[in-house]
Amino acid sequence: LPAFYREAIRGADLVAVPGCYPISALFPLRPLLERIGVTCPVVIDAISGISGAGRTPSEAFHFPEMNENLKAYKLAVHQHTPEIEQEVGGRALVQFTPHVAPLTRGILSTITVRPAGAVDLDDVYACYADEPFVRVLGEGRLGEVRHVRASNYCDFGWVRDDRTGNLLLVSAIDNLMGGTAGMAVQCLNLMFGIEETTGLRFGGMAP
């Protein structure tokens, strides 16, 4: 993720780009967990469009099977769980549940955190003020997949639940562009000394 490894990427010969689910979770989570402790595992419920499964044909993601359906999969064993835990520095256990929905593209992640103390979220997320593709929506404004479709943006906002003591963060990315493809182009630009946003500065398109 260039937001966290920009200088290292500039001098690298080989760069691995995160999976799309981790990208949707790490933008809201990492700066937060660097500032506060949590009193229980972080819960991430994420919904992906069908294109997140790749292009290989299969019965499970065939249109008549997936249309008007919504399902969870790989509970407690998903390969992106250790990737997320690694990139938050091992500061929290993560309970990650992915879902697939009859959308062509997009990921919406709802992240539940119980902070161990008070935290100023505007101050936490000020680190993204100059990030070209992270849009911090703020309190009470939540990401939607239609606003990031086919773009390299991550939109996220939050709600504080005073009744439970939980903080709810909702982020949205396009699983293809804002997931791995766009991130790879952003990294390539940094590696070759090209303006970081080259080829990526456009709004969404369909499908």
NUFI-868713 format. One line per field, with one value per residue (C-alpha): residue number from 0; z, x, y. Coordinates in Angstrom, 2 decimals. Each point is the difference from the previous one (the first is absolute). Example, Ala and Ser with C-alpha at 12.3 -4.5 7.8 and 13.67 -1.06 7.14 Angstrom:
<pts>
k c(0_1) .
z c(7.80_-0.66) .
x c(12.30_1.37) .
y c(-4.50_3.44) .
</pts>
This chain:
<pts>
k c(0_1_2_3_4_5_6_7_8_9_10_11_12_13_14_15_16_17_18_19_20_21_22_23_24_25_26_27_28_29_30_31_32_33_34_35_36_37_38_39_40_41_42_43_44_45_46_47_48_49_50_51_52_53_54_55_56_57_58_59_60_61_62_63_64_65_66_67_68_69_70_71_72_73_74_75_76_77_78_79_80_81_82_83_84_85_86_87_88_89_90_91_92_93_94_95_96_97_98_99_100_101_102_103_104_105_106_107_108_109_110_111_112_113_114_115_116_117_118_119_120_121_122_123_124_125_126_127_128_129_130_131_132_133_134_135_136_137_138_139_140_141_142_143_144_145_146_147_148_149_150_151_152_153_154_155_156_157_158_159_160_161_162_163_164_165_166_167_168_169_170_171_172_173_174_175_176_177_178_179_180_181_182_183_184_185_186_187_188_189_190_191_192_193_194_195_196_197_198_199_200_201_202_203_204_205_206) .
z c(0.00_-1.12_2.87_2.43_-2.09_-2.52_0.55_0.13_-3.27_-1.77_0.54_-0.39_-2.80_0.87_1.55_1.14_-0.01_2.72_-0.70_-0.50_3.33_2.02_-1.86_1.00_3.64_0.45_-1.01_2.91_2.43_-0.10_1.12_2.66_1.52_0.02_2.41_2.22_1.52_-0.42_2.60_-2.28_-3.52_-2.91_-2.00_-3.77_-2.04_-3.68_-3.10_-3.43_-3.52_-2.02_-1.96_3.24_-0.64_-3.20_-3.62_0.24_-0.66_2.84_0.95_3.27_-1.78_-3.09_-0.43_0.62_3.17_1.38_-1.13_2.88_2.41_2.76_1.80_2.39_-0.70_1.47_3.53_2.46_-2.69_-2.59_-1.36_0.43_3.79_0.78_-2.60_1.82_3.42_-1.32_-1.36_3.22_1.71_1.95_2.18_-0.19_-0.86_-3.03_-0.50_-3.76_-1.79_-3.78_-1.98_-3.71_-1.43_-3.47_-0.86_-2.92_2.04_3.29_3.65_3.01_3.36_3.37_2.73_3.68_2.53_3.75_0.96_3.36_0.51_-1.50_-3.42_-2.27_-3.39_-1.93_1.36_-0.70_-3.65_-0.64_-1.30_-3.20_-0.70_-2.95_-1.17_-3.58_0.19_3.61_0.74_3.70_0.10_3.74_2.70_-1.15_-3.67_-1.23_-3.14_-2.85_-2.85_-2.66_0.90_-0.62_-2.84_-2.45_1.84_2.17_2.96_3.48_1.76_3.69_2.92_3.43_2.64_3.76_1.80_3.52_1.05_-0.68_0.18_-3.52_-2.85_-3.41_-3.07_-3.50_-3.01_-3.71_-2.85_-3.49_0.38_-3.37_-0.37_3.64_0.90_-1.65_-3.59_0.77_2.99_-2.22_-2.47_2.87_1.24_-3.52_-0.38_3.24_-0.97_-3.35_1.24_-1.80_1.52_2.45_-1.30_-3.70_-1.70_3.10_0.21_-1.28_1.51_-0.12_-3.06_-0.64_0.20) .
x c(0.00_1.71_-1.58_2.12_3.03_0.47_3.72_0.80_-1.89_2.00_3.20_-1.36_0.70_-2.97_-3.33_-2.90_-3.41_-2.55_-3.20_-3.16_-1.60_3.05_0.12_-3.60_0.77_3.50_-0.66_-2.45_1.69_3.73_0.26_-2.63_1.73_3.30_-1.65_-2.29_-0.37_-3.06_-1.83_-1.15_0.72_-0.63_-2.98_0.00_-3.07_0.74_-2.15_1.61_-1.34_0.21_3.05_1.97_-0.05_2.02_-0.77_0.11_-3.52_-1.62_-3.48_0.07_0.44_-2.09_-2.66_-3.08_1.65_1.13_-2.76_-2.30_2.31_2.37_2.31_2.92_2.99_3.33_-1.00_2.93_2.40_0.21_3.50_-0.21_-0.45_3.73_0.80_-2.21_1.40_3.55_-0.62_-1.55_3.21_-1.57_-1.80_-3.34_-1.55_-2.26_-3.29_-0.46_-3.14_-0.13_-3.24_-0.75_-2.95_-1.56_1.98_2.41_2.63_0.58_0.76_-1.81_1.66_-1.62_2.66_-0.94_2.59_-0.36_2.59_1.71_-0.21_-1.06_1.33_-0.24_-0.73_0.42_3.53_0.64_-1.00_1.76_2.81_-2.03_-0.33_2.41_-0.77_-1.29_-2.31_-1.24_-3.14_-0.79_-3.72_-0.17_-2.52_-3.47_1.01_0.57_1.63_-2.13_1.24_-1.78_2.16_3.28_-0.96_2.90_2.12_3.12_-1.67_-0.72_-2.84_-0.64_-1.83_-1.19_-2.71_0.57_-2.46_-0.20_-2.34_2.52_3.24_0.85_1.38_-1.44_2.11_-1.42_2.32_-0.62_2.37_-0.26_1.41_1.76_1.34_0.09_0.88_3.09_0.18_-0.06_2.28_2.50_0.03_0.49_2.96_1.45_-0.16_1.94_2.62_0.67_-0.06_-3.24_-2.64_-1.77_-3.54_0.83_-2.62_-2.18_-1.57_-3.47_-3.41_-2.03_-1.38_-2.29_0.02) .
y c(0.00_3.24_1.94_-2.03_-1.03_2.79_0.58_-3.72_-0.55_2.72_-1.94_-3.53_-2.47_-2.22_1.04_-2.18_1.69_-0.89_-1.90_2.02_-0.92_1.11_3.31_0.77_-0.81_1.41_3.60_0.51_-2.41_0.53_3.66_-0.65_-3.02_1.87_2.46_-2.08_-3.44_-2.19_-2.08_-2.83_-1.32_2.34_-1.27_0.55_-0.91_0.61_-0.43_-0.39_0.03_-3.22_1.16_-0.38_-3.76_0.39_-0.91_-3.78_-1.35_-1.91_-1.09_1.93_3.35_-0.75_2.70_-2.19_-1.33_3.36_2.36_1.00_-1.79_1.10_-2.38_-0.15_-2.23_-1.12_0.97_-0.10_-1.29_2.77_0.59_3.79_-0.14_-0.39_2.65_2.52_-0.97_0.35_3.49_1.28_-1.04_-2.85_2.53_-1.81_-3.33_0.24_-1.84_0.27_-1.21_0.49_-0.09_-0.03_1.91_0.27_3.14_0.17_1.80_1.77_-0.78_1.40_-0.72_0.61_-0.03_-0.20_1.17_0.44_2.65_-0.34_3.77_3.30_0.91_3.05_-1.56_3.23_0.15_-3.70_0.29_3.30_-2.24_-0.39_3.73_-0.18_-3.53_0.19_-3.01_-0.11_2.01_0.27_0.73_0.60_-0.77_-1.02_-0.25_-3.54_-1.39_-1.39_-2.17_2.04_3.03_-1.85_-2.30_-0.52_2.56_-0.24_1.70_-1.30_1.85_-0.53_1.53_-1.05_-0.06_-0.21_-2.26_1.38_-2.80_-2.79_1.95_-1.12_2.06_-0.96_0.81_-0.48_0.05_-0.44_-0.81_-1.40_-3.51_0.15_3.56_1.04_-3.55_-1.40_1.34_3.71_-0.47_-1.83_2.90_2.45_-2.04_-0.28_3.78_0.45_-2.60_1.66_3.59_0.83_2.30_-2.32_0.63_-0.51_-2.15_-0.03_3.45_-0.70_-0.59_-3.15_-1.74_-2.94_-2.93) .
</pts>
